[in-house]
């Protein structure tokens, strides 16, 4: 580990020198390339330098203790040695995590697809609640959101809603949200006051650019039609809604929220590229692909990753055994505690695999 860290620090210093070189300063594209590379190493280099400093202080304290100082000074040195040992252990653990292979998609924007599962109208309303939760979380992170597609129900829910979340590290934080989410509450459509269980599926896809996914124009069919709103009512009389079908895979994407046919087509192509990128990555990953597929599931009640229980005001993530009794703030986008716990769990599992 120390050899790897030394090499990384050396590379960081080389990049720092390059950034002040007149030749690089004269070429903005080169400067930005080196600046981005240096920024990617900053966190690990700073942690490594702090770790080395703590080890140095620890060695000084050990040398002092070997000199057998007076009792008062010895007690202070022993206390400092204990604190430095704890800091060194925490920094070593942090460095191990920072050295783990980085998901190449972590810095990408994401496309979140939310679909109503089991539960009829109530499931569609819950899909809307999840949409609001993620958009509010994005606001808290300083990210931007853009509605790409929505299919409404008569009472204001969503059969399907697709949103783009754009911001630094969006995929790294949202990728564990893929799966079946379950809600337990009394639906507005229930006259008898009984608690119902409904589900919605969430899929989080890294946004793909045109370089990553090259789509042959001959492989797609584009259909144009009039857009519709809740209850099937006509939103506008012009044919602006777009349906794109990728013939080799059978993937279909429809977008109708813009009045411009061109804008709807652009949004549909962005979703299509994201789905094709995910499909290609899943096929490449082999066994992990089937695991990812089963995680997203079909919307059946039994395939759940998280439960939102309204009568008890709690949210439970079943993958990591985390239960929080603050449903109201979570639905307002306060997802940090859940997301950080999922990231920590993933890092711990990956560290175990590295040791194995």
Rosetta blueprint (number, residue, H / E / L):
1 X L
2 X H
3 X H
4 X H
5 X H
6 X H
7 X H
8 X H
9 X H
10 X H
11 X H
12 X H
13 X H
14 X H
15 X H
16 X H
17 X H
18 X H
19 X H
20 X L
21 X L
22 X H
23 X H
24 X H
25 X H
26 X L
27 X L
28 X H
29 X H
30 X H
31 X H
32 X H
33 X H
34 X H
35 X H
36 X H
37 X H
38 X H
39 X H
40 X H
41 X H
42 X H
43 X H
44 X H
45 X H
46 X H
47 X H
48 X H
49 X H
50 X H
51 X H
52 X H
53 X H
54 X H
55 X H
56 X H
57 X H
58 X H
59 X H
60 X H
61 X H
62 X H
63 X H
64 X H
65 X H
66 X H
67 X L
68 X L
69 X L
70 X L
71 X H
72 X H
73 X H
74 X H
75 X H
76 X H
77 X H
78 X H
79 X H
80 X H
81 X H
82 X H
83 X H
84 X H
85 X H
86 X H
87 X H
88 X H
89 X H
90 X H
91 X H
92 X H
93 X H
94 X H
95 X H
96 X H
97 X H
98 X H
99 X L
100 X L
101 X L
102 X L
103 X L
104 X L
105 X L
106 X L
107 X L
108 X L
109 X L
110 X E
111 X E
112 X E
113 X E
114 X E
115 X E
116 X E
117 X L
118 X L
119 X L
120 X H
121 X H
122 X H
123 X H
124 X H
125 X H
126 X H
127 X H
128 X H
129 X H
130 X H
131 X H
132 X H
133 X H
134 X H
135 X H
136 X H
137 X H
138 X H
139 X H
140 X H
141 X H
142 X L
143 X L
144 X E
145 X E
146 X E
147 X E
148 X E
149 X E
150 X E
151 X E
152 X E
153 X L
154 X L
155 X L
156 X L
157 X L
158 X E
159 X E
160 X E
161 X E
162 X E
163 X E
164 X E
165 X E
166 X E
167 X L
168 X L
169 X L
170 X H
171 X H
172 X H
173 X H
174 X H
175 X H
176 X H
177 X H
178 X L
179 X E
180 X E
181 X E
182 X E
183 X E
184 X E
185 X E
186 X L
187 X L
188 X L
189 X L
190 X L
191 X L
192 X L
193 X L
194 X L
195 X L
196 X E
197 X E
198 X E
199 X E
200 X E
201 X E
202 X E
203 X E
204 X E
205 X E
206 X E
207 X L
208 X L
209 X L
210 X L
211 X L
212 X L
213 X L
214 X L
215 X L
216 X L
217 X H
218 X H
219 X H
220 X E
221 X E
222 X E
223 X E
224 X E
225 X E
226 X L
227 X L
228 X E
229 X L
230 X H
231 X H
232 X H
233 X L
234 X E
235 X L
236 X L
237 X L
238 X L
239 X L
240 X L
241 X E
242 X E
243 X E
244 X E
245 X E
246 X E
247 X L
248 X L
249 X L
250 X L
251 X E
252 X E
253 X E
254 X E
255 X E
256 X L
257 X L
258 X L
259 X L
260 X L
261 X H
262 X H
263 X H
264 X H
265 X H
266 X H
267 X H
268 X H
269 X H
270 X H
271 X H
272 X H
273 X H
274 X H
275 X H
276 X H
277 X H
278 X H
279 X H
280 X H
281 X H
282 X H
283 X H
284 X H
285 X H
286 X L
287 X H
288 X H
289 X H
290 X H
291 X H
292 X H
293 X H
294 X H
295 X H
296 X H
297 X L
298 X L
299 X L
300 X L
301 X L
302 X L
303 X L
304 X L
305 X L
306 X E
307 X E
308 X E
309 X E
310 X L
311 X L
312 X L
313 X L
314 X E
315 X E
316 X E
317 X E
318 X L
319 X L
320 X L
321 X L
322 X E
323 X E
324 X E
325 X L
326 X L
327 X H
328 X H
329 X H
330 X H
331 X H
332 X L
333 X L
334 X L
335 X L
336 X H
337 X H
338 X H
339 X H
340 X H
341 X H
342 X H
343 X H
344 X H
345 X H
346 X H
347 X H
348 X H
349 X H
350 X H
351 X H
352 X H
353 X H
354 X H
355 X H
356 X L
